[in-house]
């Protein structure tokens, strides 16, 4: 199969060389990515999933942090678009031997990849890399800064269930302080006209977070009141220096999602979590597994479609690939 049936021509070309974050994207940029991802969902549910959109192109997944969902999702997305996909293991790379990030960028540049997906524990590392390579770069998550493709897939799930993003009340609950997912979602949802509410203990909220155009609550019952979407976040214990919560048990008591807390949200409020979940800490298992409310597995599925869309729009700007679909 050489390609899928073309949708209507896109009204404009994605005007960015890289996808480093949601901040800096326009409403039209986001809508283009979501619309294109939508066209991939049906394709991914068919027996024959391969296209040649990226045939002859090389995608390198370079993850300095372990990841199953994001790395596998990008690998599937690249292979289904016909790219040659390479997964680099940083545990055995020269980085561990003292090579600097810029040295790595120059080494990768010499290999002439077309797209580089990077996850790094330090905020800003992906942008630094982008200044020293000639290929397109997608941020697969950098420190506590941004995780743009996660926010896009979250938005796609919400839009498919609710038909829109504008005007919805979305409660993001938990470890806001250390969450790149929260930051990317705040940017995206506010750009698209949603009302964002953050619910967390004071120790897990960044200073002056209200400047991002969000409401802040420290009580779940107030924070979830009339919410259309309840998005739970994982406790990022690996990023915590010191004690931010007294104990996992106490955290669950006050901030873990249960049916009792969920009762104040809209009766059809959707339950989301970027994964991996700490059951009994951020969310009760019976709530997480509620097939009538939880869209957590759908988030995983649609992640592939979103990453295909991101790869395609960046590939359009590569020399020699044009705009053919």
Residue pairs with C-beta under 8 A, 6 or more apart in sequence:
1 48
1 50
1 51
2 51
2 52
3 51
3 52
3 53
3 324
3 325
4 39
4 43
4 51
4 325
6 325
7 35
7 36
7 39
7 325
10 32
10 35
10 36
11 28
11 32
12 28
12 32
13 316
13 317
13 323
14 29
14 32
14 33
14 313
14 314
14 316
14 317
15 29
16 24
16 25
16 29
16 314
17 136
17 314
17 317
18 130
18 136
18 137
18 138
18 139
18 314
19 136
19 137
19 138
19 139
19 148
19 149
19 310
19 314
20 126
20 127
20 130
20 137
20 139
20 146
20 148
21 139
21 145
21 146
21 148
21 184
21 187
22 30
22 146
22 148
22 151
22 152
22 184
22 187
22 188
22 191
23 146
23 187
25 187
25 188
25 191
26 191
27 191
27 192
30 152
30 155
30 188
30 191
30 192
32 313
33 152
33 306
33 309
33 310
33 313
34 152
34 155
34 156
34 159
34 306
34 309
36 309
36 312
36 313
37 152
37 153
37 156
37 302
37 305
37 306
37 308
37 309
38 156
38 160
38 305
40 304
40 305
40 308
40 309
41 302
41 305
43 49
43 51
43 80
44 80
44 301
44 304
44 305
44 308
49 80
50 79
50 80
50 82
51 80
51 81
51 82
52 81
52 82
53 81
53 82
53 311
53 312
53 315
53 325
54 78
54 81
54 82
54 83
54 114
54 115
54 311
54 312
54 315
54 321
55 82
55 83
56 82
56 84
57 82
57 83
57 84
57 114
57 115
57 315
57 318
57 321
58 83
58 84
58 85
58 86
58 111
58 112
58 113
58 114
58 115
59 74
59 78
59 83
59 84
59 85
59 86
59 113
59 114
59 115
59 116
59 117
59 311
60 85
60 86
60 87
60 88
60 108
60 111
60 113
60 115
60 116
60 117
61 71
61 74
61 75
61 78
61 85
61 86
61 87
61 88
61 117
61 140
62 88
62 90
62 108
62 116
62 117
62 118
62 119
63 70
63 71
63 87
63 88
63 90
63 117
63 118
63 119
63 140
64 90
64 95
64 118
64 119
64 120
64 121
64 125
65 119
65 120
65 121
65 141
67 119
67 140
67 141
68 276
69 275
69 276
69 300
69 303
70 119
70 140
70 141
70 147
70 149
70 150
70 303
71 87
71 119
71 140
73 300
73 303
73 304
73 307
74 117
74 138
74 140
74 307
75 85
75 87
76 304
76 307
77 304
77 305
77 307
77 308
77 310
77 311
78 85
78 115
78 311
79 85
80 304
80 308
81 308
81 311
81 312
81 315
83 114
83 115
83 311
86 113
90 96
93 99
93 104
94 103
94 104
94 107
95 101
95 104
99 107
101 120
101 125
101 128
101 129
102 128
102 132
104 129
105 128
105 129
105 132
105 133
106 132
108 116
108 133
108 135
109 132
109 133
109 134
109 135
112 134
112 135
113 135
114 135
114 136
114 315
114 318
115 135
115 136
115 137
115 138
115 311
115 314
115 315
116 129
116 133
116 135
116 136
116 137
116 138
117 137
117 138
117 140
118 125
118 126
118 129
118 137
118 138
118 139
118 140
118 142
119 139
119 140
119 141
119 142
120 126
120 141
120 142
120 143
121 142
121 143
122 142
122 143
123 142
123 143
123 144
123 145
123 180
124 142
124 143
124 145
125 142
125 143
126 137
126 139
126 140
126 142
127 142
129 137
130 137
136 314
136 315
136 317
136 318
138 148
138 149
138 307
138 310
138 311
138 314
139 146
139 147
139 148
139 149
140 147
140 149
141 147
141 150
141 180
142 180
143 180
143 239
144 177
144 178
144 179
144 180
144 183
144 236
144 239
145 180
145 183
146 180
146 183
146 184
146 187
147 180
147 181
147 183
147 184
147 274
148 184
149 303
149 306
149 307
149 310
150 180
150 181
150 184
150 185
150 274
150 303
151 181
151 184
151 185
151 187
151 188
151 189
152 188
152 306
152 309
152 310
153 299
153 302
153 303
153 305
153 306
154 181
154 185
154 188
154 231
154 272
154 274
154 299
155 165
155 185
155 188
155 189
155 192
156 302
156 305
156 306
157 270
157 272
157 295
157 298
157 299
157 302
158 165
158 168
158 170
158 229
158 270
158 272
159 165
160 302
161 270
161 295
162 168
162 228
162 229
162 270
165 189
165 192
165 193
165 194
166 192
166 193
166 194
167 193
167 194
167 195
168 194
168 195
168 228
168 229
169 194
169 195
169 197
169 226
169 227
169 228
169 229
170 185
170 189
170 194
170 195
170 196
170 197
170 227
170 228
170 229
170 231
171 197
171 198
171 199
171 223
171 224
171 227
171 229
171 230
171 231
171 265
172 182
172 185
172 186
172 196
172 197
172 198
172 199
172 231
172 233
173 198
173 199
173 200
173 220
173 223
173 224
173 230
173 231
173 232
173 233
173 255
173 257
174 199
174 200
174 204
174 232
174 233
174 234
174 235
174 255
174 282
175 182
175 200
175 204
175 233
175 234
175 235
175 236
175 244
176 182
176 198
176 200
176 204
176 205
176 206
176 209
176 233
177 200
177 203
177 204
177 205
177 206
177 236
177 244
178 204
178 236
178 239
178 240
179 233
179 234
179 236
181 233
181 274
182 198
182 233
185 196
185 231
186 196
186 198
186 212
186 213
186 214
187 212
189 196
190 196
190 212
190 213
190 214
195 215
196 213
196 214
196 215
197 214
197 215
197 216
197 217
197 223
197 227
198 205
198 209
198 214
198 215
198 216
198 217
198 223
199 217
199 218
199 219
199 220
199 223
199 224
199 255
200 216
200 218
200 255
201 218
201 244
201 245
201 251
201 254
201 255
202 218
203 244
203 245
204 244
204 245
205 216
209 216
210 216
217 223
220 254
220 255
220 257
220 261
221 261
221 264
224 230
224 261
224 262
224 264
224 265
224 269
225 264
225 265
226 264
226 265
226 266
227 265
227 266
227 269
228 265
228 266
228 269
228 270
229 269
229 270
229 272
230 257
230 262
230 265
230 269
230 270
230 271
230 272
231 272
231 273
232 257
232 271
232 272
232 273
232 277
232 282
232 283
233 273
233 274
233 282
234 273
234 274
234 275
234 276
234 277
234 278
234 282
235 245
235 248
235 251
235 278
235 281
235 282
245 251
248 278
248 280
248 281
251 281
252 280
252 281
252 282
255 282
256 280
256 281
256 282
256 283
256 284
257 271
257 282
257 283
257 284
257 287
258 284
258 287
259 284
259 286
259 287
262 269
262 271
262 287
262 293
268 293
269 293
270 293
270 294
270 295
271 283
271 287
271 288
271 290
271 293
271 294
271 295
271 296
272 294
272 295
272 296
272 299
273 282
273 283
273 288
273 296
273 299
274 299
275 296
275 299
275 300
277 283
277 288
277 296
279 285
279 288
287 293
287 294
288 294
288 296
312 325
315 321
316 322
316 323
